[in-house]
């Protein structure tokens, strides 16, 4: 997992504000049940080239998720 040097200004999935972004190249687990910090994580697949895929996660706080859940 790593944090990109040039993250987008808004989440490309929901177009909302986000708290943090991370990029993953291997297996991972997501569990947001009873999570005090994050309400939602938007997922965007990326093509890293050379046949390698990456997944970018945009972590939304409860307040940020409420803004786009209308």
C-alpha positions as CSV (number, residue, x, y, z in Angstrom):
1,X,0.0,0.0,0.0
2,X,1.2,3.5,-0.7
3,X,-0.2,7.0,-0.9
4,X,0.0,8.7,-4.3
5,X,2.1,11.8,-4.8
6,X,-0.6,13.6,-6.9
7,X,-4.1,12.6,-5.5
8,X,-7.1,14.0,-7.3
9,X,-9.0,17.0,-5.7
10,X,-12.2,15.0,-5.4
11,X,-13.1,11.3,-5.4
12,X,-13.5,10.2,-9.1
13,X,-16.1,7.6,-8.1
14,X,-18.6,9.8,-6.1
15,X,-17.1,13.2,-6.9
16,X,-17.1,14.0,-3.2
17,X,-14.5,15.1,-0.7
18,X,-12.4,12.4,0.9
19,X,-10.1,12.2,3.9
20,X,-7.3,10.0,2.5
21,X,-6.4,7.9,-0.5
22,X,-4.3,4.7,-0.8
23,X,-3.2,2.5,-3.7
24,X,-3.0,-1.3,-3.3
25,X,-1.3,-3.9,-5.5
26,X,-2.1,-7.0,-3.5
27,X,-4.8,-8.6,-1.4
28,X,-6.7,-6.6,1.2
29,X,-9.7,-6.7,3.5
30,X,-12.3,-4.0,4.0
31,X,-14.5,-3.9,7.1
32,X,-16.4,-0.7,7.9
33,X,-18.8,-2.1,10.5
34,X,-18.7,0.2,13.5
35,X,-15.8,2.2,12.1
36,X,-15.5,5.4,14.1
37,X,-13.6,7.3,11.4
38,X,-14.8,6.2,8.0
39,X,-18.3,5.6,6.7
40,X,-17.5,4.7,3.1
41,X,-14.6,3.7,0.9
42,X,-14.9,4.2,-2.9
43,X,-12.8,1.9,-5.0
44,X,-11.3,2.8,-8.4
45,X,-9.3,0.1,-10.4
46,X,-6.1,1.4,-12.1
47,X,-4.0,0.0,-14.9
48,X,-0.3,0.2,-13.7
49,X,0.9,-1.0,-17.1
50,X,2.9,-4.2,-17.8
51,X,-0.1,-6.3,-17.0
52,X,-0.2,-5.1,-13.4
53,X,-3.4,-3.8,-11.8
54,X,-3.8,-1.5,-8.8
55,X,-6.8,-0.5,-6.8
56,X,-7.1,3.0,-5.4
57,X,-9.2,3.6,-2.3
58,X,-10.8,6.9,-1.3
59,X,-11.6,6.9,2.4
60,X,-14.7,9.1,3.3
61,X,-15.5,10.2,6.9
62,X,-19.0,10.0,8.1
63,X,-19.5,13.7,7.4
64,X,-18.1,13.5,3.9
65,X,-20.2,10.5,3.0
66,X,-23.4,12.2,4.3
67,X,-22.7,15.1,1.9
68,X,-22.9,12.8,-1.2
69,X,-25.5,10.3,0.1
70,X,-28.5,12.5,-1.0
